[in-house]
Amino acid sequence: MSSGGTEDFRSSFFEECEELLESMQDGFDLLADGAQDGETMNAIFRAVHSIKGGAGAFGFTDLVTFAHQFETALDHVRSGKCDADEELLDLFRQCGDHLADLVAAARCEGDAPPRGEGLLDRLAEATGTGDSGAEEILPDFEPVTLDLGGNASDDRALTLRFAAEPGLFTSGNEPLILFRALAGLGTLEVEANLSDVPPLDALDPTACRIDWSLRLVTAASDDDIREVFEFVEGLCRLEIEPDAIADPAPEALPDGPLPSLSDLIGGGDDSASTDPAATGPDPSAARPEASAPRPGGTIRVDLEKIDKLINLVGELVIKEAMLSQSIADLPGQAESDLSASLESLKQLAGEIQEGVMAVRAQPVKPMFQRMARIVREAGAATGKRVKFVTNGEFTEVDKTVIERLVDPLTHMIRNAIDHGLETGDQREAVGKPREGTVTISAAHRSGRVMIDVADDGGGINREKVRALAIERGLISGAESLSASEIDNLLFLPGFSSKDEVSELSGRGVGLDVVRSEIQTLGGRVAIHSEPGEGTVFSISLPLTLAVLEGMVIRVANQTMVVPISAMHETLQPRSAAIHPIGAGGWVLRNRTGLVPVIDLGHFFGFRGPVTEIDSHVLLLIESDASQYFALIVDDIQEQRQVVIKSLETNYQQVQGVAAATILGDGRIALIIDPDNITRGSVALGGAHSSIQMAV
């Protein structure tokens, strides 16, 4: 087999491992919820067993060894020899984590992680398997002796009928390999039925049109035989029957060719000819009729191919906008004639775009399962008992967003356990259960994804946070801050309320990293905390990083785009309560209090500061810290969906700019980053600084 083919199979194995590990974690969650049914344990056992089987095919010895002993312990619980209490379930989860580590190590061809040392000893002690675990996983039947020296007194002759279902070849399976494995259990003779094979010009190489009759003389059990066909379960039809013409205790195998399948059936007793189960395999039965409904399936597609498709759809949307602009410039009659056709094209382009975006959408469940491991490890590191609760795990988000959310969520969960949750004694003293709870939720709201990370701890100690901020020179002692403003001090670079350095905290890497990562995704993060009740970190994210709903504005003859999600309202300065302050600065008084006003044209250096504000428009913006400010713009043109183009990839990072887009007239428009503008306006000094200080 070529190296490319081997790599394809290897890649498929690891993709299947991800699904099996997810299934295993689902099973553990069901056990934790009290579902002590046999099917749950069977599903967990099958997942581990399948990983072991595939790993053996690729020679991943460490993975095979660990998975074998892990499934031995699982089988003890499955067979009722021990109960999966809370302590054992926690140990199973740790073994599942280590199994995932071993899969990851095999994937990148690295060394086995050291954290699994001692796990197998603890597992053997907890389940009572010990060194005899391999023998104890055998089914309950009278053992037979297989004498390889030629004593066939315990051998039996079996007839196997094997017919492939559609998909056997495309899944990477080969009947010859199965038959070779079967031959290792005894003496095997094979006869192929070629009656259903079409002429060469009509042959579909992906469809198996051959079925086989096999005669096996072996001392192995039916379970051992079926295990050979384990990886083609659901992709074939397999029947195992005692050989009707075999002598009950044959002294030697018959010489000469094996009788045909029709001879085998015809040579039996009269009941065999009338028993439907004893008839030969009907080729049509192995292949469903074309008219029969087929269940929906899934295919794996390389992410680069999807990204390329998304870029092409983005270009289609841009070309549609350009065509709209060109038609708008035509004389009135021509414009009206083309508008109807263009509208249908626009609708079609929008539907294609939505469909392509949906292809990249993935449920957040796998990410939540990764967070469950973080909770267990953080709880063990801090000595706190923590219950992990998830809500909305089937909420779908762009795959790129999910991948880049892992690090921020990991930091937030560790922060919630280390900083937020009290110790067991402290919780008990205030009437709380000793076990703390960390909850992560996901939901779609107003065209965005909302992810909340909540704990039921003691809440933010605002007095301590304020004192630390003063001590480190972040604020002055005379400065008056609201509760929300104190909470947002936690997002300042290097801020940490932990006095000592631990495995989780106290190294000067604080929530500023979280906010920075969320903002690069076009999102916002906010804090809500109640003393004694806990803290909630709320993350608002776009559904995708490919398109954006924005407001197209004009600033000093420059066209720009403001994200709709950041806009609160638009105002006419004539009717608003605008007050000058300092040298060329302004503040807006509204129901939220005094709001600083930032001249967008002056910020980007397009022109000097505005002297007459009445001829402009104000955009009231809500920051990620739930604070308000207003932007001075010249005009609002339209609201539209724009295709996001990375400015950093194609040029470089620019302060106050999140990305760029291409408009219908072919010009490039910058997509502004409102939160970055507010921070940059303070750094610029002058009037902007005086505005911020006044507020």
Helices and strands as residue ranges (DSSP letters): H 3-32, H 38-58, H 61-78, H 86-107, G 114-116, H 119-127, G 130-132, H 133-136, E 156-164, H 175-183, E 186-193, G 200-202, E 211-218, H 222-228, G 230-232, E 236-242, H 261-266, H 270-274, G 276-278, H 283-286, H 303-328, H 332-360, E 361-363, H 365-382, E 386-391, E 396-398, H 399-415, I 416-420, H 424-429, E 436-445, E 448-455, H 462-471, H 483-487, G 488-491, H 511-520, E 524-530, E 534-542, E 547-555, E 558-563, G 564-566, E 567-571, E 577-581, E 585-590, E 593-599, H 600-603, E 617-622, E 628-633, E 635-643, H 647-650, E 657-662, E 668-672, H 674-683, H 686-694
